[in-house]
Amino acid sequence: MALNNFFAKLASGENQPKETFFALEISQDHVKSAVWVVEEGKTQVLKVGTIEEWQENEEESFLKSADETISSASEGIIPEPKGILFGLPEDWVENESIAAERKHLLRHICDKLDLKPLGFVVTLEALIQYFKAQQGTPLNAILIRFTETDLLVSLVKMGKTMGTETVGKTEDLVADVKEGLARFNEDSLPPRMILYDGLTDFEEPKQQLLSFDWQKELPFLHFPKIESLSRETSVRAVAIAGGGEVARSLGLEVLETSVNETEELSKKIEKKEPGKPEEEPLATQLPPPTEIATVEKKEPSLPSAEAFGFVENQDILQVNKEELEKEAVETEDRKQIRQLADGGQKTEGEKREWRIKGEVEDMAAPATAEKLDKKEELEPVIIPESKESHQALRNHWLFLQSLTGKLAILPSFVGHFLGSRRFRLPLPNFLGKIGFIILIFIFLMLGGFAFYWYAPRAEVVIYTTPQVLEKELTIHADTKVKDFDINQAVMPATTQTIDNDGKLTESATGKKLVGDKAKGSLTISNKTDSTKTFTKGTILVGPNNLSFELTDDVKIASRSSTITSDGEKITYGKGQVNVVASDIGPEYNLSGGTEFSFKDYGTSKYSAKTDSGLSGGSSREIRAVSENDQKNLLQKLTDQLKADAQNKLQTQAGQDKIVLESGMSVETVKKSFDKKVGDESDQETLSLSLRLTALTLSRNDLNTFLLKALSGSLTNDFQLKTEDIKTDIQDVTVDQEKATIKLVARAKLLPVYDLEAVRDNLVGKYPPLVQSYLATLPNFAKADIKIVPKLPGKLGTLPRLKDKITIKVETQE
């Protein structure tokens, strides 16, 4: 092969669009779709369609909804997909085959929309495998699917479905979930709930589930994490999980994950029963793959000198002629071999192929199909080159990569050929400059590729939200105990005493009225026949029940009578007396002519009246020291002295001891207020001296006890560190030299990640894909990705070499 033929082949790659496929997920009340493709050995989702509702048992509603979502997913996709993969609910599948009453719906949609069925997967199984591929570990969770009338509660342990319970939906979501979980009769439940479907807004359901104490009534090790999936996650899982099996059925070479999987795959092949007509069923189920399928493409070996058209000790024209004749013979031989193979028996490997082709071809779409609801066309999305052209270009790149490591021997390699007398290069002289330019171009390509491959470095910082574990504990402290008994929770303790004094000034908040009392004189009338003496302090009542007191004793004569021409005339006994208001205030100022009555006598016997009025009453509000002011000031200064004493005791005891402020005994040595209650003042000052005695415990003993007490509630997915444990002492009961301490221990549990598995999933991915993958990790909060140098456009992936990626895990508070 001549040198110029090689470079012509390198430059000629035809970018032909790849074949695309539909994935259609069917639920009881809605359908979703996606378009996917097998690219670079992996199943990738190109576009997700709309979510459309349909009425169950109404075939036309199902067809219309499926057509609308498929049409939205395929807008702008070139070429338009022809094959379709179904994601079915569990009740549509019986004995690993589509339920008989459901087959006609799928056949009808394929006929009407001119689609070729590829097979089906159960949506729940696809989600389980999708999580395993994303997390790197089998799923342990409770999956809750919402439909219009029911909840489907599925228990998944170690990637296996333990069962699914259907519960009628009521207004009490917590009760519905509890009912579903109670039916499983399990000793322990995974502390993770995942909510999903295509229509529900999960914010309110999540809040309802978060408000319930699950550990109290169900066997959860700790409070479960409540998550919800985005609406398109399930259809993506159907496309990705089923894509690998479809790739096999289409003849692509797929990496096998284990021997056991291959055997399980073979057992799934349906055998036809003898004596029955050869009727192929509608579709077959794709078994759940253990990881996302990757198409393996054989790596080319490094081309030799002969591959460039160089030969040694021979005439190159003669060699080319012999090679052409040899290739013609080999081509004919291969044709004969293929003809024999087509007519012969299928190999064991071909028998292993899934039932997709057998059962699906029965459902093949007709040559023409009705065009439903054709929408306005968008700009087409061109899918990358076909498998063959991509493989050819990949082979050249692999050759250049291998050539990079051998550049050091290039001078001797070229010199060897140039020094050979029999070496002949049948090229015109003017091609020497072109060859040199091409050689420079190759070196530039190699240098650029080496830079792209080896230079980038990335640092990925994963921020996690810790899981909080809370537990109430009781420990006993005894000053007479020397050794720590962890089983009985009895710890040795010591006592420390310190005198502490201080002074504190606070503003007064009390209020008090001050002022003058109204005064004046009254005329008292005695209406009886007896003389009456009124003593000092006798109460008289004026208008509005205002009270007044006599300031002196007074004696009032009895009434008298005289006979006149008009008859008998009665004159009351009268006397002047001074009075004062019983309280301060201007309301006691009264005008002349105001009448009064005696509190203890009726007006028929005695009465009083002011002639000139009462005056001089006034009042004003002042700030004064109240009883509450002194009480609050004493409590505040006592708390300050206790806290200060604890710090001083902690310093004396050292960092290996813990001083218990709760339960600290307080003795008042001296207490003095500079103001009395009721004194007019804007502030008051307290001087206080206290003697405080506190218990101290060993910090190491307490940490050992807390770790043991909390470790029993941990799962393998989380880790516990001493520095992440905080204690809140609720109560300390002191009895002479012993104390009982009740506390609440709160621990931040950090998720355990397999960083090597995470790093494997980041190699060569674009940052948005990395963010999507990291979001599937337990307790993930956010991630910061830094790539140096940052390459533009399609080159801006994470490094292709695993050791160039650094991962850090930090906690987000």
RAFEN-V910167 format. One record per helix or strand. SS is the DSSP state (H for helix, E for strand). FROM is the first residue (numbers start at 1). TO is the last residue. Records with the same first field share a line. If there is no record, write none. Layout:
SS->FROM-TO / FROM-TO
This chain:
H->3-11 / 59-74 / 90-92 / 100-113 / 123-135 / 173-182 / 202-210 / 214-217 / 233-249 / 259-267 / 305-308 / 316-343 / 348-351 / 356-363 / 387-404 / 407-418 / 431-454 / 543-545 / 586-588 / 627-653 / 699-711 / 722-724 / 755-762 / 767-774 / 793-795 / 802-804
E->21-26 / 30-39 / 42-48 / 52-53 / 77-78 / 83-88 / 93-94 / 97-98 / 116-122 / 141-146 / 150-157 / 160-168 / 189-189 / 192-196 / 220-220 / 225-228 / 254-254 / 284-285 / 294-295 / 381-382 / 457-464 / 467-478 / 485-485 / 490-507 / 510-526 / 532-534 / 539-541 / 547-550 / 554-556 / 560-564 / 567-571 / 573-584 / 590-590 / 595-598 / 606-609 / 614-615 / 618-624 / 657-673 / 680-680 / 683-698 / 718-719 / 725-735 / 738-751 / 766-766 / 780-788 / 797-797 / 805-811
